[in-house]
Amino acid sequence: MESIRRGLRALSDLDGPRLESVIDELQRIQPEFQRLGERCRAEAEVRTAEPTVTSS
C-alpha cells in the first residue's frame, strides 16, 4: 500500500522519475501479490465448500 501511496504522490507532483521507480517496484512484487491472491481464493473456496451444520 505504501508503494501505491508513493506512486499517487509522484503522479500528483508530476514527478516522472519517482513514478517510474514506484512502477518498477510494483512490477517486481507483482508475482508475490498474484501468488497471495491465488492462495486467498483457494482458501476461500475451501471454506465456502464446507457444509454448515445448523440446529433446528
Secondary structure, 3 states (H helix, E strand, C coil): CHHHHHHHHHHHCCCHHHHHHHHHHHHHHHHHHHHHHHHHHHHHHHHHHCCCCCCC
